[in-house]
Amino acid sequence: MTDPLSRWRAHAEGAVLLDGFHALKHALRFGAEVPAAVTTDRAAALALAEELAGDVRATLDALLAEVSEREYASLVPRPHPTGVAALAVRPSRAAQLRALARTPRTAPVVVLDNPRNLGNAGAVIRLAAGFGATGVVTTGTLDPWHPTVVRGGAGLHFATAVERLDVAELPAGPLFALDPEGEDIRGTRLPDDAVLAFGSERTGLSAQLRARADHLLALPMRPQVSSYNLATSVAMTLYHWSATGGAPAA
Ligand SMILES: C[S@@+](CC[C@H](N)C(=O)[O-])C[C@H]1O[C@@H](n2cnc3c(N)ncnc32)[C@H](O)[C@@H]1O
């Protein structure tokens, strides 16, 4: 099957949409299986690869099929400025669970307890990828592989494990829950096998998560400020882990 549109449609069901050049670049770097990739301008996409992603240029050259703007718009809901889109195979739940359970754990797992905002979830996955975290687990109803989350994560879902679990199924390891009422995080060194949990944007940590927590930690905050944004809280906590001994994976 050589026609790019037929190829796309044959792989679309259940696949992860990689929207834009950077999402495709990241996904390829971290081993995603990409059965279909299209662009409205092959020469421009390959020039961008030459400039920004020489490591995946040859792969992109082999993968990218040129389609018209009308054909491209029929495949993606919101055309990306780079005119590039691709489909990746979503890793199996079993593979994600294996990655989350692997021991000894060399970097924390981030837990988002019932997050509501898809953009926050995407930003957190991007952070987890950058810091080399073991994975991002969500509890509750939000699908961490929702297309808007994947868009926010810039294709970096493939650089870390991403899965939805119940609180009772969370990976083993000391659980540090972040809450403005906790102990100042600056007095604590976070171990590499930590499970770092963050509450919902609306209601904070659930009673179930609090009951499972070994420690409650607070990020420094001036009086009269109620809380930080969820994704920025994850950023500060991962930075604290890295600055006190943990290190982004090479
Ligand atoms: C927007 S806040 C939740 C605010 C919510 N109204 C509440 O009652 O907690 C989202 C999450 O970010 C984390 N967070 C925000 N500010 C924090 C702080 N100063 N210290 C520790 N965690 C914080 C917590 O995990 C919190 O549940």
The ligand as an SDF file (V2000), in Angstrom:
LIG
                    3D

 27 29  0  0  0  0  0  0  0  0999 V2000
   -3.4640   23.9800   41.8830 C   0  0  0  0  0  0  0  0  0  0  0  0
   -2.9060   22.9810   43.1920 S   0  0  0  0  0  0  0  0  0  0  0  0
   -4.4110   22.4860   44.0060 C   0  0  0  0  0  0  0  0  0  0  0  0
   -5.1190   23.5780   44.6920 C   0  0  0  0  0  0  0  0  0  0  0  0
   -6.3330   23.0620   45.3860 C   0  0  0  0  0  0  0  0  0  0  0  0
   -7.3540   24.0950   45.4090 N   0  0  0  0  0  0  0  0  0  0  0  0
   -6.0730   22.5690   46.8070 C   0  0  0  0  0  0  0  0  0  0  0  0
   -7.0070   22.6200   47.5790 O   0  0  0  0  0  0  0  0  0  0  0  0
   -5.0080   22.0650   47.1280 O   0  0  0  0  0  0  0  0  0  0  0  0
   -2.4760   21.4700   42.4330 C   0  0  0  0  0  0  0  0  0  0  0  0
   -1.4440   20.6770   43.1800 C   0  0  0  0  0  0  0  0  0  0  0  0
   -0.1650   21.2950   43.0520 O   0  0  0  0  0  0  0  0  0  0  0  0
    0.6070   21.0030   44.2150 C   0  0  0  0  0  0  0  0  0  0  0  0
    0.9560   22.2630   44.8670 N   0  0  0  0  0  0  0  0  0  0  0  0
    0.5820   23.5060   44.5210 C   0  0  0  0  0  0  0  0  0  0  0  0
    1.1510   24.4180   45.3450 N   0  0  0  0  0  0  0  0  0  0  0  0
    1.8980   23.7050   46.2290 C   0  0  0  0  0  0  0  0  0  0  0  0
    2.7370   24.0670   47.3210 C   0  0  0  0  0  0  0  0  0  0  0  0
    2.9500   25.3290   47.7020 N   0  0  0  0  0  0  0  0  0  0  0  0
    3.3470   23.0640   48.0070 N   0  0  0  0  0  0  0  0  0  0  0  0
    3.1780   21.7820   47.6640 C   0  0  0  0  0  0  0  0  0  0  0  0
    2.3940   21.3910   46.6450 N   0  0  0  0  0  0  0  0  0  0  0  0
    1.7740   22.3410   45.9410 C   0  0  0  0  0  0  0  0  0  0  0  0
   -0.2270   20.1250   45.1050 C   0  0  0  0  0  0  0  0  0  0  0  0
    0.0640   18.7700   44.8730 O   0  0  0  0  0  0  0  0  0  0  0  0
   -1.6320   20.4880   44.6700 C   0  0  0  0  0  0  0  0  0  0  0  0
   -2.5600   19.4930   45.0110 O   0  0  0  0  0  0  0  0  0  0  0  0
  1  2  1  0
  2  3  1  0
  2 10  1  0
  3  4  1  0
  4  5  1  0
  5  6  1  0
  5  7  1  0
  7  8  2  0
  7  9  1  0
 10 11  1  0
 11 12  1  0
 11 26  1  0
 12 13  1  0
 13 14  1  0
 13 24  1  0
 14 15  1  0
 14 23  1  0
 15 16  2  0
 16 17  1  0
 17 18  1  0
 17 23  2  0
 18 19  1  0
 18 20  2  0
 20 21  1  0
 21 22  2  0
 22 23  1  0
 24 25  1  0
 24 26  1  0
 26 27  1  0
M  CHG  2   2   1   9  -1
M  END
$$$$
